[in-house]
Amino acid sequence: MLARRNDAKIYLLHVLPLVDSSMRGYLSSMPGESRLAEFEQNNMDKARDELKQNLDNFAKTELADFPEDLARFAGTEIAIGHPVIKILETANRLDVDLIVMGTHGKGVLEQAFLGSVAEKVLQKSTKPVFVVPLAK
């Protein structure tokens, strides 16, 4: 609806987080750092390709009854890294006008101590951010 009203393109972005450094150290002690890096790269590429295909199919299925909106779908991007950084980098690279993202809506106490990707993007983005609460 936002894209339709503003004659905008729609991009989907999913960020695959990197393995935590403490877990990485533990895992690399077993097969060795070089074998872990090779395994990680091969599997990350496969996961990225499958996820991109699944998200493209999802968008096309969801928008199938709305050809005007389907024409606005500009594609899916899969990034690997820290979610906040990758969201901001991708938004800048694509020169988007608005970032729309969902949040699982943790409680006030959890939010105060843990924060969320949406909250951090809201704080750090130079672009407007529209946050949509997702069903629990």
Backbone hydrogen bonds in HBPLUS format (Angstrom, degrees):
<---DONOR---> <-ACCEPTOR-->    atom                        ^
c    i                          cat <-CA-CA->   ^        H-A-AA   ^      H-
h    n   atom  resd res      DA  || num        DHA   H-A  angle D-A-AA Bond
n    s   type  num  typ     dist DA aas  dist angle  dist       angle   num
A0005-ARG N   A0001-MET O   2.94 MM   4  6.13 168.6  1.96 154.2 156.8     1
A0006-ASN N   A0002-LEU O   3.10 MM   4  6.19 139.7  2.27 141.3 151.5     2
A0007-ASP N   A0003-ALA O   2.85 MM   4  5.60 100.2  2.49 140.6 155.8     3
A0008-ALA N   A0003-ALA O   2.86 MM   5  4.55 164.8  1.88 133.3 138.5     4
A0007-ASP N   A0004-ARG O   3.37 MM   3  5.14 169.0  2.38 101.7 104.7     5
A0010-ILE N   A0072-ARG O   2.80 MM  62  5.70 157.7  1.85 138.7 136.7     6
A0074-ALA N   A0010-ILE O   2.70 MM  64  5.52 163.1  1.73 148.3 154.5     7
A0012-LEU N   A0075-GLY O   3.04 MM  63  6.42 162.6  2.07 149.9 155.3     8
A0077-GLU N   A0012-LEU O   2.72 MM  65  6.10 156.7  1.77 159.6 167.8     9
A0014-HIS N   A0077-GLU O   3.03 MM  63  6.51 151.8  2.11 156.3 165.1    10
A0079-ALA N   A0014-HIS O   2.97 MM  65  6.37 161.3  2.01 153.9 160.1    11
A0016-LEU N   A0079-ALA O   2.77 MM  63  6.16 165.2  1.79 163.4 161.7    12
A0081-GLY N   A0016-LEU O   2.93 MM  65  6.26 155.4  1.99 145.6 153.3    13
A0024-ARG N   A0020-ASP O   2.80 MM   4  6.01 154.5  1.86 155.5 164.3    14
A0025-GLY N   A0021-SER O   2.99 MM   4  6.16 156.4  2.04 144.8 149.4    15
A0026-TYR N   A0022-SER O   3.24 MM   4  6.47 158.4  2.28 141.0 146.3    16
A0027-LEU N   A0023-MET O   2.86 MM   4  6.08 168.3  1.87 156.2 159.4    17
A0028-SER N   A0024-ARG O   2.86 MM   4  5.94 156.9  1.91 151.0 157.2    18
A0029-SER N   A0026-TYR O   3.27 MM   3  5.45 140.8  2.43  99.4 110.0    19
A0030-MET N   A0027-LEU O   3.24 MM   3  5.72 154.2  2.31 109.1 115.9    20
A0032-GLY N   A0028-SER O   2.96 MM   4  4.89 130.6  2.21 126.0 139.4    21
A0036-LEU N   A0032-GLY O   2.97 MM   4  6.15 157.0  2.03 154.1 161.5    22
A0037-ALA N   A0033-GLU O   2.92 MM   4  6.12 161.2  1.95 151.1 156.0    23
A0038-GLU N   A0034-SER O   3.02 MM   4  6.22 157.4  2.07 144.3 150.2    24
A0039-PHE N   A0035-ARG O   2.90 MM   4  6.04 164.8  1.92 149.2 153.6    25
A0040-GLU N   A0036-LEU O   2.77 MM   4  5.89 164.4  1.79 153.9 158.8    26
A0041-GLN N   A0037-ALA O   2.93 MM   4  6.03 161.5  1.97 145.6 150.5    27
A0042-ASN N   A0038-GLU O   3.00 MM   4  6.17 169.1  2.02 152.1 155.2    28
A0043-ASN N   A0039-PHE O   2.99 MM   4  6.13 165.6  2.01 151.4 155.7    29
A0044-MET N   A0040-GLU O   2.76 MM   4  5.77 152.4  1.83 147.3 156.0    30
A0045-ASP N   A0041-GLN O   2.95 MM   4  6.05 161.1  1.98 148.9 153.3    31
A0046-LYS N   A0042-ASN O   3.18 MM   4  6.36 159.5  2.23 141.0 146.6    32
A0047-ALA N   A0043-ASN O   2.82 MM   4  5.97 162.8  1.85 148.1 153.4    33
A0048-ARG N   A0044-MET O   2.82 MM   4  5.93 158.8  1.87 147.2 153.3    34
A0049-ASP N   A0045-ASP O   2.99 MM   4  6.19 163.5  2.02 149.5 153.4    35
A0050-GLU N   A0046-LYS O   2.97 MM   4  6.17 168.3  1.98 154.6 157.8    36
A0051-LEU N   A0047-ALA O   2.86 MM   4  5.91 161.9  1.89 149.9 155.6    37
A0052-LYS N   A0048-ARG O   2.91 MM   4  6.01 159.7  1.95 147.7 153.5    38
A0053-GLN N   A0049-ASP O   3.04 MM   4  6.23 162.4  2.08 146.9 151.7    39
A0054-ASN N   A0050-GLU O   2.90 MM   4  6.12 162.1  1.94 149.8 155.0    40
A0055-LEU N   A0051-LEU O   2.86 MM   4  6.05 163.0  1.89 153.9 158.1    41
A0056-ASP N   A0052-LYS O   2.88 MM   4  6.03 159.6  1.92 150.6 156.6    42
A0057-ASN N   A0053-GLN O   2.93 MM   4  6.11 163.2  1.96 149.4 154.2    43
A0058-PHE N   A0054-ASN O   2.85 MM   4  6.03 154.6  1.92 144.2 152.0    44
A0059-ALA N   A0055-LEU O   2.93 MM   4  6.11 169.0  1.94 151.8 153.6    45
A0060-LYS N   A0056-ASP O   2.99 MM   4  6.20 165.2  2.02 151.2 155.6    46
A0061-THR N   A0057-ASN O   2.87 MM   4  6.01 153.0  1.94 148.8 156.3    47
A0062-GLU N   A0058-PHE O   2.85 MM   4  6.03 169.4  1.86 158.1 161.0    48
A0063-LEU N   A0059-ALA O   2.93 MM   4  5.99 147.3  2.04 146.1 154.7    49
A0064-ALA N   A0061-THR O   3.30 MM   3  5.12 161.4  2.34  99.7 105.1    50
A0066-PHE N   A0063-LEU O   2.86 MM   3  5.13 158.3  1.91 114.5 121.2    51
A0069-ASP N   A0066-PHE O   2.89 MM   3  5.39 123.1  2.22 113.5 127.6    52
A0070-LEU N   A0066-PHE O   2.92 MM   4  6.21 157.2  1.97 153.7 161.1    53
A0071-ALA N   A0067-PRO O   3.01 MM   4  6.13 148.1  2.11 142.3 149.2    54
A0072-ARG N   A0069-ASP O   2.92 MM   3  5.09 139.8  2.08 101.0 113.3    55
A0073-PHE N   A0070-LEU O   3.09 MM   3  5.24 148.7  2.20 102.6 111.9    56
A0086-LYS N   A0082-HIS O   2.94 MM   4  6.06 170.8  1.95 167.7 170.8    57
A0087-ILE N   A0083-PRO O   2.89 MM   4  5.96 156.7  1.95 150.9 157.0    58
A0088-LEU N   A0084-VAL O   3.07 MM   4  6.25 169.0  2.08 152.9 155.6    59
A0089-GLU N   A0085-ILE O   2.85 MM   4  6.03 163.2  1.88 153.1 158.5    60
A0090-THR N   A0086-LYS O   2.92 MM   4  5.90 163.4  1.95 143.3 148.3    61
A0091-ALA N   A0087-ILE O   2.93 MM   4  6.05 159.8  1.97 147.6 153.8    62
A0092-ASN N   A0088-LEU O   3.03 MM   4  6.20 155.7  2.09 145.5 151.6    63
A0093-ARG N   A0089-GLU O   2.87 MM   4  6.08 162.6  1.90 151.4 156.7    64
A0094-LEU N   A0090-THR O   2.89 MM   4  5.99 163.6  1.91 153.4 157.1    65
A0096-VAL N   A0091-ALA O   3.10 MM   5  5.44 160.1  2.14 150.9 156.7    66
A0095-ASP N   A0092-ASN O   3.11 MM   3  4.79 143.3  2.25  93.0 104.1    67
A0099-ILE N   A0128-PRO O   2.97 MM  29  6.31 165.2  1.99 153.4 158.2    68
A0130-PHE N   A0099-ILE O   2.73 MM  31  6.13 164.1  1.76 163.9 169.5    69
A0101-MET N   A0130-PHE O   2.98 MM  29  6.44 157.9  2.03 157.3 163.5    70
A0132-VAL N   A0101-MET O   2.81 MM  31  6.06 160.7  1.85 148.3 154.9    71
A0103-THR N   A0132-VAL O   3.02 MM  29  6.25 139.3  2.19 146.6 147.7    72
A0134-LEU N   A0103-THR O   2.81 MM  31  5.71 165.4  1.83 166.3 162.1    73
A0111-GLN N   A0107-GLY O   2.88 MM   4  6.03 160.5  1.92 154.1 160.5    74
A0112-ALA N   A0108-VAL O   2.96 MM   4  6.13 152.0  2.04 147.3 154.1    75
A0113-PHE N   A0109-LEU O   3.34 MM   4  6.61 147.7  2.45 145.3 152.3    76
A0114-LEU N   A0110-GLU O   2.74 MM   4  5.66 164.9  1.76 160.3 165.7    77
A0115-GLY N   A0111-GLN O   3.03 MM   4  4.69 135.8  2.23 111.3 124.4    78
A0120-LYS N   A0116-SER O   2.98 MM   4  6.24 162.6  2.01 152.6 157.0    79
A0121-VAL N   A0117-VAL O   2.86 MM   4  6.08 157.1  1.91 154.7 161.4    80
A0122-LEU N   A0118-ALA O   2.89 MM   4  6.10 159.7  1.93 150.4 156.2    81
A0123-GLN N   A0119-GLU O   3.03 MM   4  6.30 151.3  2.12 143.5 150.9    82
A0124-LYS N   A0120-LYS O   2.98 MM   4  6.11 151.1  2.06 147.3 154.4    83
A0125-SER N   A0121-VAL O   2.89 MM   4  5.51 147.3  2.00 153.0 156.0    84
